[in-house]
């Protein structure tokens, strides 16, 4: 009997995804956290949950509510590990991207899935306002490049949909690790 991966042909086996995530997390712990501590645990949780969300969304075009709700645990931990992010910034982060996504979905039905909107709301609580906007920017740019590739390679048409969760997840992880540096670079770029 063939496994799901063997039937899918070119899909990446779950074991390879799990090993890549484990190596990524080990590197994060060493580079960003200086070892195992509460901040490392919080980052691990965010990365693992987002990896599961990205994989699930890629396979099913759905982000289960229970996966998004699981991010509330590292959101709570981030109150201790990221004390520089104020409660006001977290509240603004919860709405800064998710509310415009929701409003866009009302204006243009199916422009975003409900799972994408809820994911960005919870991640905004972790990252705060400025970093969730950086995460969304990264997701839109990378997702836009993917959409252009799909159209150019004739793998999708104008009305096609694709899973946006993997791009949102990648943007959140990059912003979690490098958001302040990205924002400083961007503001410096704008100032000339």
C-alpha angles and dihedrals in degrees: 000000000000122000122236090258092053090051091049092055103196098032119115114253116244091239091059091049091049092049092048092050091048092052090046091052092048089053092049092051092051098041106034105026105031090230141331113332140129092283090053090050091050092049091046091052093049092047095046094047092045091048089054091047093049092048093046094046092047091052100038108017087235135104109206115226092230091060092051090045089054087066088068088077095061088038088061092045090050089065085072101031097044103038092158091071107084124218088246091054090049091050090048089047090054090059105026095087105011095057095052089045090052093047091049090052090053090051096039109026115224093013087126132011122240089244091058091051094049091045092057092046093056094041088051088061089057099042104032127224105302097042095047088053089052089049091051091048091053090047094050093048095046093040090048091052089050091050091051090050091049091051095043093049091046091237089126139019133223094274095046124118129214134186109274095181095086090056092046090049092050091048091051094049093048091047092047090055102032106012096116092049092047092050092047091050092048094048090048089050091052092049090053 
